[in-house]
């Protein structure tokens, strides 16, 4: 190709320049698909504006990774430290009046109870359930036909087949966090029924789960039936958590605790949060010790309290009615029981457990003790209405009125083995009559 040079000043001269062989010694590619077009000569400078951004992202990722590794190491160490401390310090139950005189109330029992305390969400529901666990004092087993997890009930051998299945629903009082497997309410009920009924054998399933109220118990019964269980008898013992959620916290029908989302459950199961858990426990204990917990506004609102009480009692009554219908639809028998409570009556004999539970309640849930008597009365009236409809009920809120010893342990409805025996006897009387 010939390139024409610009004219010079002076007489006109014509010159030429031959560039046809300028690239004969080239090493790299210079031509594109169009003959003679040199892309390398026309290339623009590279845009390096994204480089600082990428460097920032890399540095942020490195810093985040280092922080995460440090956190995991510290959190893991905290978990190991407190696990070691708990094993070495060995909880002292002797200071709690409700445990005094109970032969099982040893440090190993307390550690077993704590080890089995974690709750997990049943997939596809908002129901909580303990996970499989085995130890000397506390065992949680997967039981057919539902494949759900239940606190172990010590059932005597079946000698009069086929046995009658009793499904025992409730919260922590039924679960029995204050007694070993053989002394839970369910195990003692099974022992009494099998001993006193000459015609039938009984198998009792302990479906008690910490923090269940009547709304979640209704959902749990529906879940059990949907999974193939056909109980001959359903016993539900509850009431306290309906009062806490519906009246004390001001949310009738809303469970105090419910299952987590799928993402939340994965986080709960696999992400270490030992630091958070122990800080939360420490803070709760300090607030209770120094009486710093605030009283919910519902407790001091004279206009709102009656409405919350009436609505909570209505929902509680409706849940019992729904469970009675579900049970009857499958040919079973239903019994609704209002649980015993420290504030269910005036006691004839003052005992140390009453004062201990009162102090614990006022420290951890200030204001609750004042509303419990009226709230329990409202639920008891609801049971009376159910009874007039032909539904079997049993009000045990004042069952310990004449007691002379300690039966309450840590909370208003938690019982030692002496207390669970009394409740089991009363329930057995209704079943066997």
Secondary structure, DSSP 8 states (H G I E B T S, - for coil): -EEE----SSS----EEE-TTTTTT--S--B-SSTT-BHHHH------TTHHHHHHHHHHHHHHHHHHHHHHHHHHHHHHHHHHHHHHH---GGGSGGGTT-TT-SHHHHHHHHHT--EEE-TTSS-EEE--EE-SS-EEEEETTTTEEEE--------SSS-EEEEEEESHHHHTTTS-GGGSHHHHHHHHHHHH-SS--EEEEEEE-TT--HHHHHHHHHHHHHTT---SEEEEEE-HHHHIIIIISS-TT--SS----HHHHHHHHHS--HHHHHHHHHHHHHHHHTT-----GGGG-HHHHHHHHHHHHHHHHHHHHHHHHHHHHTT-EEEEEE---TTSS--SS--HHHHHHHHHHHHHSTTHHHHHHHHHHHHHHHHHHHHHTT-EEEE-TTTTTT--S--B-SSSS-B-HHHHHHHHHHHHHHHH-
